[in-house]
Amino acid sequence: MKYIVTAILFFAVVTLTAQVKLEGVVKDTVGKPLELANVIAINQETKKLDAYAITNDKGRYKLNLKENSSYKISISFIGFTTLDEIISTKETDIDRNFSLKGDNTLDEVELTYEMPVTIKGDTIVYNADSFKSGTERKLEDVLKKMPGVEIDDDGNIEIEGKKVSKVMVEGKEFFDGDSKLATKNIPSNAVDKVQVLKNYAEVGQLSSVTNNQDNIAINIKLKEGKNKFWFGDVTAGGGFAPDSELYLAQPKLFYYSPKYSINFIGDINNIGEIAFTRRDYFNFTGGFRAPSRGSGTTLNLGDNGIGFLLSQNNRAKEINTKFGAANFSYAPKKTLDISGFAIFSSARTELQENNSVQYTNADLGIPDENTESATSQKSDLGMLKLSAKYKPNANNQLDYDILGRLSKESQDQNFFSSVIGNINQLENSKPFSINQNLNYYYTLNEKNIFALEVQHLLKDEDPFYNAILEDEMNYEGTANSLGLLDGGQQGYNITQEKRVKSNQLDAKLDYWYVINQKSDINFTVGSMFSNQQFDSDIFQFFNDTDYFYNPTPTINDGIDSNDVNYTFNDTYLGVHYRFKTGIFTFTPGISAHTYSTKNEQLGSEYKDNFVRILPDFNTRIQLKKSEQIIFNYRMQNQFTDVTNLAKGLVLNNYNSIFSGNPELENALTHNLNLSYFSFNLFNYTNVFANINYSNAIDRIRTSGQFEPGSVVRVSSPFNSNFADESVTASGRFQRSFGKFRATLRGSFNYNKFNQFINNRRSVNENYTQNYRAELRTNFREAPNFEIKYNYRIQDNDQGENRTKFYTHAPTLGFDALIFKTLTFKTDYTYTNFKDEDRTINNYQFWDASLSYRKNRDSKWEFELKASNLLDTKSQNSSSSSDISVRATEYFIQPRFTTFRVRYNL
């Protein structure tokens, strides 16, 4: 490993030192610098483009060229005659200025060689072929080579430090703009151009009255001939692993035409290649945004699904997945667009974990706990959405969407706890939801604009929980608390049924009056109505019979079941004034809210009615076209969901019993955010920095009582009189040097909160630091490499305990096109996981693949792919909760090799 890295760095130094620099200024005939002029250098011997540049605001350009070579330098700018000049390099840098002559007869500039990057207003256009070396297979392989573009660890696209909110292909939304599905599946050989649309407005009528500077979309332009027939690829393969046979089938088919489009993505495999994870499913919004978002009110309807363990980095002991997704769009006429998608994901996962848990306040008699677990998971997830957009003219637009979700999930866990003993937990759930959205936008004239947005959500959740505790003696105190459970059985068999029904309606009407080109005023009137119903019961089942016992707890005033009806209403009026002066844009605002809450349970009624004024403020400083500072302040009212209000006991886990508080009040938070964005195409420097501070008043926290000598906690929420704080800071600096790109990034998270453990106040402070250094190449013909170094510190100060975990993880990636037919890719990661005293685990991952394709236009490709070549058995991670710090070792799939055949349509 050490010698490989040394050789790569030596190659990088030799490559860099064999270049000379050509730089200067591009002006017009009167000496005015021309910003965003295109400058390209075509090697006269190879006839290939060796370098390109775009001038900055001072008209400066800079090219890195080969020594002792001859180049044709072409300079172009819209409205000016293209200038060509031959320049021969020696071994010293060259300073050369150019002057362009105006030519008003030219509508656009025609180049003999296409620019890799061009800028047209708020649109950046990347020519995809300029960034391909021949080893790319999917869209993400091309995007990560483009300046200013990043693909994060979750598959999301970031441009100039901002996440892409929508992905389109030929102007049509790709699965409602989901970036991960696009980057992982669209074939790279079909991509002609990548258009980055900055200041993107979902509704064109609102583009002049809303701040769209943070909105970025990309549109994929297909190569000629790919937009009128089916294209894509189909992959099939198999292999062998210890005790199992491996298989995979991955069809990915696309059709685009001016009138309609169809996309299909399929994936069946048992090798751990997860096309769509549970996290992707639950984070997939389907394009829905609550109308009340931004009003200052946050209402949490809660997540009452089962507590699924997640595989780490798509690695588990065994993973079997099935995935199918279809997307269509159809425009029967120019005024009407109809679209929709269907997604189905099924997974069968086997997990094995060892956990070392250190609890808060060890002096209270809470013992540390070691657990071993084996978990079987079944997950079937489905989504269906239909959308229609009707736009008869530029002044009217009507949108309607309906999204349905249906899932069936179960989790069977076998635990051994060093404190409790043997436990078997079974959870299952079949929730569904229906979300509808109706929007109407009307422009009366250039001064008056109206927008009506209405959304309705219906959700039904039915989580079921069953725990069998074999060692009764270790659970006896808790069993007595739950209601003198019958100890004559072979272990305690405890069951809980829950049902949560949610019905929410959001609606708001916006009116904008445009005062002039630099200022406008916005009035908003809206309402949010929500109703939740919650039922739960706890039972003890007897062995070998159908008889069950409904216990009466000796704690919690004997209340073990729930029958709660919770209603929430917020009616609000808001006003925002936006005005521009020079480089500044100010948007102060205020909203007045009338709140009404009521929850009915146990024959009692709890009401709360009050009025609150919530201010917010936004400032933007546009230093340059691609450099800005943004400051946001917002005061928010946070309301909880029905499960925190329900007084009856709820079993969250074998060691966690919960009782709600019907008298909970809302929390008030102050949020401040400062961001800086800068992207410079002149020297390819990308800088992003962000800091966020949050201070909460009356935030809902928990008070917990542990059984003496046990890890079983009975907890209840309360409004904390102590202020909680959190600070998050992150930054990234990226710079390109010719064919090399260096990136430094870091993040820091600090969280301070208060709670009570066994009637004692506990102040918890958690610090997490992440740092990454990266060096990447982008050669057209030479092999490419990527070197990363990740360093993570997790520091937890909880009560009387303090723990620190350190993670060091260097990574080396390499890909090469050999003899123009073979593609070799490999990546290697070494991880050291330790605490302050010792190394807990060292582990390595090494994957490699070799594929054969006769040429770039060949229909067939054959690939041999090896995973976990070093046969690593497990890996580690650390995490913290409000009561404990956890170090986890989880076991993964063994070494295996697969052979794949891919056919390109």
KOLVORO-334155 format. One record per residue (C-alpha): residue in one letter; x, z, y. Coordinates in steps of 0.05 Angstrom, whole numbers, plus 5000, padded with zeros to 4 digits. Example, Ala and Ser with C-alpha at 12.3 -4.5 7.8 and 13.67 -1.06 7.14 Angstrom:
BEGIN
A 5246 5156 4910
S 5273 5143 4979
***
This chain:
BEGIN
M 5000 5000 5000
K 5056 5019 5049
Y 5094 4954 5036
I 5032 4911 5045
V 5016 4942 5112
T 5089 4935 5135
A 5088 4861 5115
I 5024 4848 5153
L 5049 4882 5216
F 5114 4842 5212
F 5074 4778 5206
A 5032 4799 5266
V 5094 4812 5309
V 5126 4746 5289
T 5062 4708 5306
L 5054 4741 5374
T 5127 4731 5395
A 5124 4656 5379
Q 5075 4643 5436
V 5081 4628 5510
K 5030 4642 5564
L 4998 4590 5609
E 4959 4621 5666
G 4936 4606 5737
V 4875 4594 5781
V 4820 4541 5780
K 4792 4524 5849
D 4750 4471 5883
T 4778 4423 5935
V 4769 4473 5992
G 4806 4528 5954
K 4746 4569 5931
P 4757 4601 5862
L 4710 4575 5808
E 4682 4631 5763
L 4663 4614 5691
A 4700 4548 5689
N 4720 4524 5619
V 4793 4514 5603
I 4815 4488 5534
A 4882 4469 5504
I 4883 4414 5451
N 4947 4408 5410
Q 4970 4336 5416
E 5003 4337 5347
T 4946 4368 5307
K 4890 4345 5353
K 4859 4414 5345
L 4837 4465 5396
D 4891 4519 5398
A 4865 4562 5455
Y 4808 4567 5505
A 4791 4610 5566
I 4736 4623 5616
T 4756 4638 5687
N 4740 4706 5718
D 4709 4721 5786
K 4776 4704 5819
G 4781 4637 5783
R 4839 4661 5739
Y 4850 4636 5667
K 4901 4653 5613
L 4920 4615 5550
N 4967 4634 5494
L 5001 4571 5468
K 5055 4554 5417
E 5126 4545 5438
N 5157 4475 5444
S 5090 4439 5437
S 5050 4388 5476
Y 4978 4403 5498
K 4923 4367 5534
I 4892 4417 5582
S 4818 4402 5599
I 4783 4440 5656
S 4709 4431 5666
F 4654 4461 5710
I 4582 4438 5721
G 4578 4393 5782
F 4653 4377 5781
T 4693 4321 5749
T 4730 4343 5686
L 4805 4347 5696
D 4854 4330 5640
E 4929 4342 5643
I 4985 4340 5592
I 5031 4401 5591
S 5091 4413 5547
T 5112 4484 5531
K 5183 4509 5523
E 5201 4582 5510
T 5181 4611 5577
D 5113 4626 5608
I 5080 4574 5654
D 5041 4586 5718
R 4996 4527 5737
N 4936 4522 5784
F 4883 4468 5781
S 4835 4438 5832
L 4770 4405 5812
K 4734 4351 5851
G 4660 4354 5862
D 4615 4302 5828
N 4541 4314 5844
T 4519 4257 5800
L 4536 4296 5737
D 4478 4335 5708
E 4522 4368 5656
V 4594 4365 5633
E 4611 4326 5570
L 4673 4349 5533
T 4711 4312 5479
Y 4722 4379 5445
E 4667 4432 5444
M 4681 4498 5478
P 4679 4558 5431
V 4643 4599 5485
T 4602 4575 5544
I 4562 4615 5595
K 4497 4591 5627
G 4467 4643 5672
D 4446 4702 5627
T 4460 4663 5564
I 4525 4663 5525
V 4531 4607 5474
Y 4580 4613 5417
N 4599 4550 5377
A 4599 4578 5306
D 4648 4528 5277
S 4701 4551 5326
F 4703 4619 5291
K 4701 4597 5219
S 4762 4596 5173
G 4726 4575 5110
T 4719 4644 5078
E 4652 4660 5111
R 4588 4661 5070
K 4536 4697 5112
L 4519 4702 5186
E 4554 4770 5193
D 4620 4739 5172
V 4617 4693 5232
L 4589 4742 5283
K 4643 4794 5273
K 4695 4743 5294
M 4662 4727 5360
P 4688 4762 5423
G 4642 4818 5447
V 4603 4819 5382
E 4606 4877 5331
I 4570 4891 5266
D 4563 4967 5256
D 4565 5004 5190
D 4489 4999 5183
G 4489 4923 5192
N 4462 4924 5263
I 4489 4875 5314
E 4520 4901 5378
I 4538 4857 5437
E 4579 4884 5495
G 4563 4955 5469
K 4488 4944 5466
K 4446 4937 5404
V 4411 4871 5393
S 4336 4883 5395
K 4313 4817 5366
V 4341 4761 5322
M 4309 4692 5324
V 4323 4627 5287
E 4306 4564 5325
G 4266 4607 5374
K 4223 4638 5318
E 4228 4712 5301
F 4264 4727 5237
F 4226 4783 5202
D 4205 4811 5269
G 4276 4807 5294
D 4308 4852 5242
S 4383 4842 5251
K 4406 4869 5183
L 4363 4821 5143
A 4389 4764 5186
T 4463 4781 5183
K 4463 4795 5108
N 4424 4733 5086
I 4427 4673 5133
P 4481 4626 5105
S 4540 4615 5152
N 4544 4540 5137
A 4475 4530 5167
V 4493 4562 5234
D 4512 4514 5291
K 4505 4558 5354
V 4493 4631 5368
Q 4457 4641 5434
V 4462 4710 5464
L 4402 4722 5511
K 4419 4777 5560
N 4365 4811 5602
Y 4315 4789 5549
A 4242 4801 5564
E 4191 4804 5507
V 4138 4782 5556
G 4160 4730 5607
Q 4108 4751 5658
L 4140 4820 5663
S 4213 4796 5669
S 4212 4802 5745
V 4183 4873 5748
T 4217 4910 5690
N 4289 4930 5677
N 4312 4884 5621
Q 4387 4894 5629
D 4392 4933 5564
N 4352 4882 5524
I 4393 4832 5484
A 4367 4781 5435
I 4403 4727 5396
N 4377 4659 5376
I 4409 4622 5318
K 4412 4546 5327
L 4416 4509 5261
K 4461 4451 5246
E 4432 4381 5250
G 4391 4367 5188
K 4381 4441 5171
N 4319 4446 5215
K 4272 4400 5176
F 4282 4416 5103
W 4297 4474 5056
F 4366 4504 5059
G 4399 4568 5033
D 4430 4588 4967
V 4414 4616 4899
T 4462 4664 4864
A 4459 4686 4791
G 4509 4726 4751
G 4524 4780 4701
G 4579 4824 4673
F 4595 4886 4633
A 4606 4959 4648
P 4613 5020 4603
D 4548 5029 4564
S 4510 4975 4603
E 4502 4901 4615
L 4501 4877 4687
Y 4457 4824 4719
L 4439 4797 4787
A 4394 4742 4815
Q 4392 4729 4891
P 4352 4670 4917
K 4353 4661 4993
L 4313 4602 5018
F 4296 4579 5088
Y 4255 4524 5120
Y 4249 4509 5195
S 4212 4455 5233
P 4185 4453 5305
K 4116 4471 5280
Y 4127 4523 5225
S 4180 4562 5187
I 4184 4597 5120
N 4237 4646 5095
F 4244 4678 5028
I 4296 4730 5006
G 4299 4756 4936
D 4347 4803 4901
I 4346 4833 4831
N 4408 4870 4806
N 4434 4933 4773
I 4503 4934 4805
G 4486 4975 4868
E 4479 4917 4917
I 4419 4943 4956
A 4387 4890 5000
F 4338 4937 5034
T 4347 5013 5030
R 4295 5068 5040
R 4327 5081 5108
D 4318 5008 5126
Y 4244 5012 5105
F 4228 5074 5146
N 4269 5051 5206
F 4235 4983 5205
T 4186 4985 5263
G 4156 4918 5252
G 4161 4906 5327
F 4114 4964 5344
R 4128 5008 5404
A 4080 5063 5425
P 4048 5048 5494
S 4059 5121 5513
R 4133 5114 5502
G 4166 5126 5569
S 4107 5166 5596
G 4145 5231 5587
T 4105 5256 5527
T 4133 5259 5456
L 4084 5274 5400
N 4114 5282 5331
L 4066 5265 5275
G 4117 5289 5224
D 4145 5259 5161
N 4110 5288 5101
G 4144 5246 5048
I 4184 5275 4992
G 4255 5300 5006
F 4292 5241 4975
L 4366 5249 4963
L 4401 5187 4991
S 4456 5150 4956
Q 4519 5151 4997
N 4542 5082 5023
N 4498 5050 4970
R 4538 5085 4916
A 4506 5126 4861
K 4515 5138 4787
E 4466 5081 4771
I 4424 5036 4816
N 4372 4984 4795
T 4338 4946 4851
K 4286 4892 4861
F 4273 4863 4930
G 4229 4807 4955
A 4213 4787 5027
A 4175 4728 5056
N 4168 4710 5129
F 4128 4654 5161
S 4111 4628 5230
Y 4061 4573 5247
A 4042 4541 5313
P 3978 4501 5303
K 3980 4484 5378
K 4024 4499 5437
T 3981 4557 5460
L 3977 4594 5394
D 4031 4624 5349
I 4015 4658 5282
S 4067 4695 5242
G 4075 4748 5189
F 4118 4777 5134
A 4113 4814 5068
I 4167 4859 5041
F 4172 4893 4974
S 4229 4938 4952
S 4236 4974 4885
A 4293 5019 4864
R 4310 5062 4804
T 4368 5108 4820
E 4407 5160 4781
L 4446 5211 4822
Q 4493 5267 4801
E 4519 5317 4852
N 4559 5381 4858
N 4547 5422 4921
S 4583 5481 4951
V 4537 5515 5001
Q 4559 5569 5050
Y 4502 5604 5085
T 4498 5632 5155
N 4513 5707 5165
A 4545 5726 5099
D 4545 5799 5121
L 4470 5799 5113
G 4478 5795 5038
I 4464 5720 5031
P 4510 5696 4975
D 4546 5629 4975
E 4516 5581 4925
N 4544 5527 4880
T 4496 5477 4851
E 4499 5420 4800
S 4443 5369 4799
A 4422 5307 4762
T 4367 5267 4796
S 4324 5208 4775
Q 4288 5170 4831
K 4235 5117 4830
S 4215 5082 4895
D 4167 5025 4906
L 4158 5006 4979
G 4114 4952 5009
M 4099 4925 5079
L 4053 4870 5104
K 4045 4846 5175
L 4005 4792 5210
S 4013 4773 5283
A 3980 4725 5332
K 4001 4706 5402
Y 3954 4666 5446
K 3980 4640 5513
P 3933 4589 5544
N 3974 4585 5608
A 4032 4618 5644
N 3986 4673 5673
N 3952 4697 5609
Q 3979 4723 5543
L 3942 4759 5487
D 3979 4791 5428
Y 3951 4823 5365
D 3990 4854 5307
I 3970 4892 5245
L 4021 4925 5199
G 4006 4959 5133
R 4054 5003 5093
L 4043 5028 5022
S 4093 5065 4978
K 4097 5100 4912
E 4156 5147 4902
S 4178 5202 4854
Q 4239 5245 4845
D 4257 5288 4785
Q 4315 5337 4796
N 4349 5382 4746
F 4387 5437 4782
F 4434 5491 4762
S 4444 5543 4817
S 4497 5597 4812
V 4446 5644 4844
I 4377 5622 4819
G 4396 5592 4751
N 4363 5530 4721
I 4309 5494 4761
N 4271 5430 4749
Q 4237 5399 4810
L 4187 5342 4808
E 4161 5308 4871
N 4117 5247 4880
S 4078 5215 4936
K 4034 5154 4949
P 4027 5149 5025
F 3999 5091 5065
S 3992 5073 5138
I 3958 5019 5180
N 3983 5004 5250
Q 3947 4958 5299
N 3970 4933 5366
L 3931 4895 5420
N 3965 4873 5485
Y 3940 4831 5543
Y 3982 4808 5602
Y 3951 4777 5663
T 3984 4750 5726
L 3935 4745 5783
N 3986 4714 5830
E 4060 4723 5847
K 4044 4792 5878
N 3998 4823 5826
I 4011 4832 5752
F 3970 4871 5700
A 3986 4893 5629
L 3940 4928 5578
E 3971 4957 5515
V 3930 4991 5460
Q 3956 5017 5393
H 3922 5051 5335
L 3956 5086 5277
L 3922 5111 5213
K 3966 5149 5164
D 3951 5184 5098
E 4004 5225 5061
D 3996 5263 4995
P 4063 5295 4974
F 4061 5333 4908
Y 4112 5386 4889
N 4126 5421 4823
A 4183 5470 4808
I 4199 5501 4740
L 4246 5561 4746
E 4274 5582 4679
D 4310 5646 4698
E 4254 5692 4719
M 4298 5751 4735
N 4334 5713 4790
Y 4267 5694 4822
E 4229 5758 4811
G 4229 5781 4885
T 4203 5714 4909
A 4152 5711 4852
N 4124 5778 4875
S 4121 5752 4947
L 4082 5691 4925
G 4030 5734 4892
L 4055 5772 4831
L 4065 5709 4790
D 4054 5719 4715
G 4123 5735 4686
G 4098 5730 4614
Q 4108 5655 4615
Q 4172 5617 4596
G 4195 5610 4668
Y 4154 5602 4730
N 4117 5535 4735
I 4096 5529 4808
T 4057 5471 4837
Q 4036 5451 4906
E 3988 5397 4929
K 3987 5374 5002
R 3948 5323 5042
V 3961 5302 5113
K 3915 5252 5149
S 3935 5227 5218
N 3895 5185 5266
Q 3926 5167 5333
L 3903 5121 5390
D 3949 5103 5449
A 3927 5061 5508
K 3954 5047 5577
L 3941 5000 5635
D 3998 4979 5681
Y 3993 4946 5749
W 4052 4919 5788
Y 4050 4900 5861
V 4110 4858 5881
I 4129 4877 5952
N 4185 4826 5957
Q 4242 4798 5915
K 4279 4864 5916
S 4224 4916 5908
D 4159 4929 5870
I 4114 4987 5854
N 4083 5003 5786
F 4020 5045 5774
T 4003 5068 5703
V 3941 5101 5675
G 3940 5119 5602
S 3916 5165 5547
M 3940 5188 5479
F 3892 5218 5428
S 3912 5245 5361
N 3877 5281 5304
Q 3911 5309 5242
Q 3881 5343 5182
F 3924 5384 5134
D 3905 5415 5067
S 3951 5450 5017
D 3946 5496 4956
I 3996 5532 4912
F 3984 5543 4837
Q 4020 5572 4777
F 4011 5534 4712
F 4013 5570 4645
N 4053 5544 4586
D 4019 5500 4534
T 3951 5505 4568
D 3913 5471 4624
Y 3899 5538 4656
F 3928 5551 4725
Y 3930 5613 4769
N 3919 5612 4844
P 3960 5671 4868
T 3948 5714 4930
P 4015 5725 4967
T 4038 5795 4984
I 4068 5766 5048
N 4040 5723 5104
D 3976 5764 5107
G 3958 5738 5038
I 3948 5667 5063
D 3972 5615 5012
S 3929 5553 5027
N 3915 5510 5088
D 3855 5475 5116
V 3874 5455 5188
N 3843 5408 5238
Y 3889 5393 5298
T 3870 5352 5359
F 3916 5330 5415
N 3900 5293 5480
D 3943 5271 5538
T 3913 5234 5598
Y 3964 5213 5649
L 3976 5176 5714
G 4045 5150 5733
V 4077 5114 5791
H 4146 5081 5794
Y 4180 5047 5853
R 4237 4999 5841
F 4281 4972 5895
K 4348 4936 5899
T 4401 4943 5953
G 4468 4909 5943
I 4494 4925 5874
F 4446 4984 5865
T 4377 4984 5833
F 4338 5049 5839
T 4275 5066 5800
P 4247 5135 5815
G 4182 5155 5781
I 4134 5210 5768
S 4075 5221 5720
A 4020 5273 5722
H 3992 5295 5654
T 3930 5333 5633
Y 3941 5361 5564
S 3890 5390 5515
T 3907 5416 5445
K 3863 5450 5394
N 3875 5471 5322
E 3822 5501 5277
Q 3840 5542 5215
L 3821 5605 5178
G 3756 5611 5219
S 3795 5614 5285
E 3805 5565 5341
Y 3869 5559 5382
K 3865 5521 5448
D 3913 5503 5503
N 3897 5463 5566
F 3946 5452 5623
V 3973 5403 5674
R 4045 5384 5682
I 4084 5337 5729
L 4142 5300 5696
P 4194 5263 5739
D 4243 5210 5717
F 4297 5170 5751
N 4338 5108 5735
T 4398 5080 5773
R 4436 5016 5757
I 4501 4995 5790
Q 4517 4922 5776
L 4592 4920 5791
K 4600 4849 5764
K 4559 4802 5721
S 4583 4836 5658
E 4600 4905 5685
Q 4549 4959 5701
I 4538 5033 5705
I 4470 5063 5685
F 4445 5133 5698
N 4380 5160 5670
Y 4344 5226 5679
R 4279 5243 5644
M 4238 5306 5636
Q 4197 5306 5572
N 4142 5347 5540
Q 4151 5353 5465
F 4092 5370 5419
T 4097 5385 5345
D 4055 5362 5286
V 4001 5398 5245
T 4048 5424 5190
N 4084 5470 5239
L 4017 5499 5261
A 3989 5512 5192
K 3991 5586 5175
G 3987 5581 5099
L 4049 5581 5055
V 4083 5515 5039
L 4138 5503 4987
N 4191 5457 5016
N 4241 5469 4961
Y 4257 5519 4906
N 4294 5561 4958
S 4252 5547 5019
I 4182 5574 5033
F 4150 5558 5100
S 4093 5587 5140
G 4070 5554 5205
N 4051 5586 5271
P 3983 5567 5300
E 4002 5592 5369
L 4062 5546 5379
E 4069 5515 5448
N 4103 5452 5471
A 4177 5447 5488
L 4204 5420 5554
T 4269 5380 5554
H 4315 5353 5608
N 4353 5291 5586
L 4411 5260 5626
N 4448 5198 5605
L 4506 5161 5637
S 4531 5095 5609
Y 4585 5045 5627
F 4588 4973 5601
S 4642 4921 5614
F 4657 4855 5581
N 4712 4810 5608
L 4717 4740 5578
F 4780 4728 5618
N 4823 4776 5577
Y 4771 4790 5522
T 4765 4864 5539
N 4702 4901 5517
V 4692 4972 5543
F 4634 5018 5529
A 4626 5091 5545
N 4565 5137 5541
I 4550 5211 5551
N 4484 5245 5539
Y 4464 5316 5555
S 4399 5350 5533
N 4374 5419 5551
A 4311 5446 5517
I 4266 5502 5540
D 4218 5535 5491
R 4243 5490 5436
I 4213 5503 5368
R 4263 5540 5323
T 4256 5580 5259
S 4259 5653 5240
G 4279 5664 5168
Q 4277 5723 5120
F 4322 5720 5059
E 4306 5760 4996
P 4362 5812 4985
G 4419 5780 4947
S 4382 5714 4942
V 4385 5645 4975
V 4309 5640 4978
R 4285 5639 5050
V 4215 5649 5079
S 4215 5618 5148
S 4167 5608 5205
P 4173 5569 5271
F 4172 5601 5340
N 4183 5580 5412
S 4253 5602 5429
N 4265 5637 5496
F 4338 5617 5491
A 4360 5550 5519
D 4386 5500 5468
E 4437 5447 5488
S 4467 5384 5460
V 4521 5338 5485
T 4537 5270 5455
A 4594 5226 5480
S 4620 5160 5452
G 4665 5104 5474
R 4698 5040 5452
F 4755 4999 5479
Q 4767 4930 5450
R 4819 4878 5470
S 4839 4811 5441
F 4910 4785 5441
G 4909 4713 5420
K 4885 4714 5348
F 4888 4791 5344
R 4833 4839 5363
A 4847 4914 5371
T 4792 4966 5375
L 4793 5040 5390
R 4728 5080 5386
G 4709 5153 5384
S 4649 5199 5387
F 4638 5273 5399
N 4574 5312 5384
Y 4562 5384 5405
N 4498 5421 5387
K 4481 5493 5405
F 4417 5526 5382
N 4388 5595 5369
Q 4349 5623 5311
F 4335 5689 5276
I 4359 5706 5206
N 4332 5771 5177
N 4310 5792 5247
R 4380 5781 5275
R 4393 5728 5328
S 4441 5674 5304
V 4475 5627 5353
N 4497 5563 5318
E 4548 5514 5347
N 4565 5449 5311
Y 4620 5401 5333
T 4630 5333 5301
Q 4686 5285 5321
N 4695 5214 5295
Y 4753 5168 5313
R 4770 5098 5290
A 4828 5050 5304
E 4823 4978 5281
L 4865 4915 5282
R 4834 4849 5260
T 4858 4776 5260
N 4819 4712 5270
F 4862 4654 5246
R 4830 4587 5231
E 4878 4568 5175
A 4924 4628 5161
P 4900 4688 5120
N 4863 4742 5158
F 4869 4817 5152
E 4834 4879 5178
I 4866 4948 5183
K 4824 5010 5199
Y 4838 5083 5204
N 4780 5132 5206
Y 4788 5206 5223
R 4730 5256 5223
I 4727 5330 5240
Q 4665 5371 5226
D 4669 5441 5256
N 4611 5488 5244
D 4606 5557 5277
Q 4543 5588 5248
G 4530 5662 5256
E 4589 5699 5226
N 4616 5639 5189
R 4662 5583 5212
T 4680 5522 5170
K 4720 5460 5184
F 4724 5396 5144
Y 4772 5338 5156
T 4766 5267 5130
H 4823 5216 5134
A 4806 5145 5111
P 4853 5085 5122
T 4824 5017 5101
L 4856 4950 5090
G 4817 4885 5083
F 4844 4816 5070
D 4815 4746 5060
A 4848 4679 5052
L 4829 4607 5037
I 4879 4581 4986
F 4889 4506 4974
K 4823 4496 5012
T 4785 4511 4948
L 4797 4584 4930
T 4772 4642 4972
F 4804 4709 4959
K 4776 4773 4990
T 4796 4845 4978
D 4788 4912 5012
Y 4819 4979 4997
T 4801 5049 5024
Y 4838 5114 5012
T 4802 5179 5031
N 4829 5249 5038
F 4775 5303 5044
K 4799 5373 5060
D 4782 5439 5093
E 4829 5484 5133
D 4863 5511 5070
R 4867 5456 5019
T 4852 5385 4999
I 4785 5384 4964
N 4789 5313 4938
N 4829 5248 4945
Y 4794 5184 4923
Q 4804 5109 4929
F 4760 5047 4928
W 4787 4978 4915
D 4742 4916 4910
A 4764 4844 4903
S 4734 4775 4892
L 4759 4705 4878
S 4714 4645 4886
Y 4722 4571 4875
R 4688 4517 4916
K 4712 4445 4912
N 4703 4436 4987
R 4661 4463 5044
D 4605 4413 5029
S 4603 4428 4955
K 4537 4450 4926
W 4567 4495 4872
E 4610 4557 4878
F 4638 4602 4824
E 4659 4674 4838
L 4693 4730 4799
K 4680 4797 4833
A 4709 4865 4814
S 4682 4931 4841
N 4716 5000 4840
L 4779 4971 4808
L 4812 5040 4807
D 4752 5069 4769
T 4741 5125 4819
K 4691 5175 4790
S 4665 5211 4852
Q 4671 5218 4927
N 4657 5273 4978
S 4621 5287 5043
S 4602 5347 5087
S 4539 5364 5125
S 4506 5422 5161
S 4435 5448 5170
D 4406 5504 5211
I 4424 5556 5158
S 4483 5529 5119
V 4544 5484 5113
R 4548 5439 5052
A 4606 5403 5018
T 4581 5352 4968
E 4614 5314 4911
Y 4572 5257 4885
F 4587 5213 4825
I 4586 5137 4828
Q 4584 5075 4785
P 4646 5060 4743
R 4692 5000 4749
F 4658 4934 4731
T 4668 4860 4739
T 4615 4806 4748
F 4616 4730 4745
R 4571 4694 4793
V 4547 4623 4803
R 4521 4602 4871
Y 4483 4538 4886
N 4476 4516 4959
L 4415 4475 4975
***
